[in-house]
């Protein structure tokens, strides 16, 4: 896991981190535009924490370029519903 560096400015939808597994490497995309306030350094050595606690093992903290963009993001309940709907 390579979390984004502090101070990096991101566009919405921009690839900002990489998660590697034995089989593949996958990009992580920023949900909104803004500046990275902090990348989670713990994940560099223990990326499996994302699998065990996806909400607790955050990848980055971002200061939104436009705070109103946060209103367009899903909360945990909406995301779980989205995943359940996609499984069918």
C-alpha positions as CSV (number, residue, x, y, z in Angstrom):
1,X,0.0,0.0,0.0
2,X,1.3,3.4,-1.0
3,X,-0.8,6.1,0.6
4,X,-0.7,9.6,-0.9
5,X,1.8,12.1,0.4
6,X,0.8,15.1,2.6
7,X,0.3,18.3,0.7
8,X,-0.5,16.6,-2.6
9,X,-3.3,18.3,-4.5
10,X,-5.9,15.9,-6.0
11,X,-8.6,16.2,-8.6
12,X,-11.8,14.3,-8.1
13,X,-11.4,10.8,-9.7
14,X,-7.6,11.1,-9.8
15,X,-5.5,8.0,-8.9
16,X,-3.9,8.9,-5.6
17,X,-2.7,5.6,-4.1
18,X,-1.8,2.0,-5.0
19,X,-2.9,-1.2,-3.3
20,X,-0.8,-4.2,-4.3
21,X,-1.7,-7.8,-3.7
22,X,0.0,-11.0,-4.8
23,X,-2.0,-11.0,-8.0
24,X,-2.4,-7.4,-9.0
25,X,-1.9,-3.7,-8.2
26,X,-5.0,-1.5,-8.1
27,X,-5.3,2.3,-8.0
28,X,-7.3,4.1,-5.4
29,X,-9.1,7.2,-6.7
30,X,-9.8,10.4,-4.8
31,X,-13.6,10.8,-4.3
32,X,-13.3,14.6,-4.3
33,X,-10.8,17.4,-5.2
34,X,-8.6,18.7,-2.4
35,X,-5.3,18.6,-0.6
36,X,-4.0,15.5,1.2
37,X,-3.7,16.5,4.9
38,X,-2.3,13.1,5.9
39,X,-1.7,9.6,4.4
40,X,-2.0,6.7,6.7
41,X,1.6,5.5,7.2
42,X,0.5,2.3,9.0
43,X,-0.9,0.9,5.8
44,X,2.6,0.9,4.1
45,X,3.7,-2.0,6.4
46,X,0.3,-3.5,7.2
47,X,-2.1,-3.1,4.2
48,X,-4.2,-6.0,5.4
49,X,-5.7,-3.7,8.0
50,X,-8.0,-2.4,5.2
51,X,-9.5,-5.9,4.9
52,X,-10.0,-6.2,8.7
53,X,-11.4,-2.7,9.4
54,X,-12.1,-0.8,6.2
55,X,-13.6,2.1,8.0
56,X,-10.9,2.3,10.7
57,X,-8.0,1.8,8.4
58,X,-8.4,5.0,6.5
59,X,-6.1,5.7,3.5
60,X,-6.0,9.5,3.6
61,X,-7.4,12.5,5.1
62,X,-8.3,15.2,2.6
63,X,-9.2,18.9,2.9
64,X,-11.8,19.4,0.2
65,X,-11.3,22.1,-2.4
66,X,-15.0,22.7,-2.2
67,X,-16.5,21.6,1.2
68,X,-19.9,21.2,-0.4
69,X,-18.6,18.2,-2.4
70,X,-18.7,16.2,0.8
71,X,-22.5,16.2,0.5
72,X,-22.3,14.1,-2.6
73,X,-20.4,11.3,-0.9
74,X,-22.0,8.1,0.5
75,X,-22.1,7.4,4.2
76,X,-21.4,3.9,5.4
77,X,-25.0,2.8,5.3
78,X,-25.5,4.0,1.7
79,X,-22.2,2.4,0.6
80,X,-23.2,-1.0,2.1
81,X,-26.5,-0.8,0.2
82,X,-24.7,0.1,-3.0
83,X,-22.5,-3.0,-2.5
84,X,-25.5,-5.2,-1.8
85,X,-27.3,-3.9,-4.9
86,X,-24.1,-4.5,-7.1
87,X,-23.9,-8.1,-5.9
88,X,-27.3,-8.9,-7.4
